[in-house]
């Protein structure tokens, strides 16, 4: 067996999409409690763009190779006492990095048995987005049936996952924001949100208040940060929660932000990341996904929305499309 594998390498360690190429690098080495997975497909995420540009602080466990979600078959495993995976198993999973490659070594605690009803591409598009959505909804947002939720970046893969989760778990109303009429129509007609608002042409916070008859929403999941901070406070209900998962709109607040809602509406704000979390925490999230989502993937209730599947050789084109912010759902790369 070869000691090397094909993987995506960024020239000089960071740079634009065109700085990526596929090269031969050493195959990763197994440790106890890990499996070596031959990757069939892997998903792209916005963090990959930041990592490629040298703007994402990697956790110490992460290799330089990008990619955190994948599907494939187990080629070797060094089990621990709780391992229920064996050679040849079809799996998908979440890793600290290294999925832009033919092989990956990953803890068996972060693997999930792939249902036969899911394709390799669909399975590769689940781990990062659905785990992140589960984290925001259940572990941080403490969502309860009968509550209302607002998902920003509604056509992003995490929000598409979260909208489906919230709907299945009994949300009273689900709202979303997006930047085009095409995405608004997708959210309303395909995903069945209560209403979606165009952040480019509408005052989404005012529209949320209007739609909820002045009450606001119980839970807001935000990837934007500074530019949405005031709107989130305005749109939150009494005792509402805001989960901050990204800073696409910046980290420094504009002048004259009114934080009185934190006091008078008793609004709570909590930020979180996923990739830098300890394995025990990530295992808990894996188990949450298995409990809440996996049965619904098996029966077809939940769907993985894939915008486009690229061959491995077109990773540069895949990154450029992700950078365009025009996609709805996942971009997947398939290893030939």
Order of alpha helices (4+ residues) and beta strands (2+ residues): beta-beta-beta-alpha-beta-beta-beta-beta-alpha-alpha-beta-alpha-beta-alpha-beta-alpha-beta-alpha-beta-alpha-beta-alpha-alpha-beta-alpha-beta
